């Protein structure tokens, strides 16, 4: 398992773009997941040509809202309860998709700023694919079942002449669909391109770099600076001046100093010694 603590600069451009698109997808899905606008039914009541009342029913994953527009729009929202099994399946799929997006977002940040490993990349791609598929499954279930509900509602309203009704899949549904499309058709291909790119080897530490630069000596008496990419240093020894403390020696005359010359007629080893007169040494 290869890895590199290279940080942001070590990641590929495709992975950086894919991570950015991933967080855009996450934001879109969170908005669609929260706002009660998955489906909207609009009904218009007209008693005569003088007035017309419009009402809206907005269905979301967690709330449904009833709105009446008569000059001013007034809405009342309540929490959902007693939903059929298919709707609970939609909620479960969208929750799994949201959790998966959170997980792949954390892994992507780790790959982007900390450490790259092939195993982590494979897990990230798998988790992203599963998250997008869960979102798509929830969208398909909701779209199919909601179309059936629309038909039942319209069958009732068509029997009333003064009521005009039509329904559509609304903003939140579209946002979640865009999020799933970005994950499947943008993020996954970009992450796959990044996976096919070899991971650079680990960067050596400063201590390793120091020990990896052998010192070689030349006979020209100079230090040769290596070119880029060459980890060798040439240091010349011939012709260089010695450094540090070097002892020096002085040469003086042999024998004892004049001040300590003996005053006897016999010199050292029985040899005659010159007399000192007038303060001049060795003067006979």
C-alpha positions, -999 to +999 in steps of 0.1 A: +000+000+000+017+031-012+012+064+006+024+099+006+020+128+031+021+153+003-008+175+012-029+195-012-001+200-038+003+162-042-033+155-053-043+155-089-064+182-106-092+157-113-095+148-076-096+185-066-123+192-090-142+160-080-140+170-044-154+204-051-183+190-071-189+165-044-195+193-018-218+211-042-238+179-046-239+175-008-253+210-004-280+205-030-290+172-015-293+187+020-316+215+007-337+190-012-337+166+018-350+193+042-374+216+022-410+204+017-411+208-020-408+173-034-442+174-051-468+202-055-505+201-064-521+233-075-558+237-074-578+267-086-614+274-075-634+299-096-670+307-085-675+333-111-654+358-131-650+381-101-628+360-079-606+330-081-589+311-052-558+291-056-545+265-032-513+245-031-503+213-015-466+208-010-452+174-001-418+169+014-399+141+031-407+152+066-435+178+063-464+186+041-478+221+037-512+235+026-512+270+012-541+292+002-537+323-020-564+348-018-547+381-022-520+370+002-506+334+004-510+317+037-494+283+045-497+258+073-471+230+076-474+198+097-451+169+103-458+137+082-473+107+099-491+076+088-473+075+055-474+043+034-445+018+033-432+031-001-428+066+013-409+053+043-386+034+019-380+068+001-370+084+034-347+055+043-329+057+009-324+094+011-311+091+047-286+065+036-276+087+006-270+116+029-249+096+054-229+082+025-222+117+012-210+128+046-187+098+048-172+103+013-168+140+020-147+132+051-126+107+032-121+131+003-108+158+027-084+132+042-071+123+007-069+160-002-050+173+027-034+144+046-024+111+030-032+093-002-035+055-003-050+033-030-071+014-004-087+047+008-093+058-028-111+025-035-133+028-004-141+064-013-152+056-048-173+026-035-190+047-009-198+075-033-213+051-058-235+035-031-246+069-019-256+081-053-275+048-061-294+051-028-305+086-037-315+075-072-336+046-058-354+069-035-361+093-064-375+065-086-398+052-059-411+086-051-416+095-088-435+063-096-457+062-066-464+100-066-476+097-102-502+072-091-513+095-063-516+124-088-539+103-110-562+095-080-564+132-070-570+144-106-598+118-111-617+134-082-611+170-092-620+164-129-656+156-118-659+191-104-663+218-131-652+247-109-619+231-099-588+230-120-559+209-106-525+198-118-494+185-101-457+184-107-425+171-091-412+202-074-379+220-064-366+196-037-370+166-059-351+183-087-323+194-064-318+158-051-319+145-087-292+170-097-271+160-067-273+123-076-264+131-113-233+151-103-221+123-081-227+096-108-216+114-139-190+140-126-175+129-093-172+092-100-154+097-134-130+123-119-122+100-089-117+071-113-092+092-133-074+101-101-073+064-091-056+055-123-028+080-116+001+064-098+006+076-063+040+094-059+065+077-035+068+090+001+089+121+004+122+116+023+127+134+056+154+159+061+176+134+079+172+108+051+181+135+026+213+143+045+224+107+047+216+100+011+241+126-001+276+109-001+306+131+001+332+125-026+367+141-029+384+155-059+420+163-065+415+198-076+414+215-043+378+228-046+342+220-036+320+211-065+283+219-061+261+191-075+236+200-102+198+195-095+189+158-092+225+147-082+229+140-045+267+141-044+290+167-030+327+169-041+352+183-017+388+188-027+417+182-003+448+189-023+460+225-020+438+233+009+452+251+039+451+233+072+426+245+096+426+244+134+456+247+157+488+238+141+520+239+163+549+259+151+586+254+159+614+280+162+651+273+158+675+290+182+713+287+189+727+257+206+740+259+241+729+277+271+718+313+270+745+339+277+729+350+310+733+315+323+768+308+310+791+294+336+818+317+350+844+291+353+872+285+329+859+252+319+828+250+298+803+223+296+817+188+289+852+201+299+854+225+270+868+260+277+841+286+279+847+322+268+847+348+294+821+377+295+837+411+298+822+445+295+787+428+294+794+415+260+790+377+258+816+355+243+841+383+244+876+371+253 
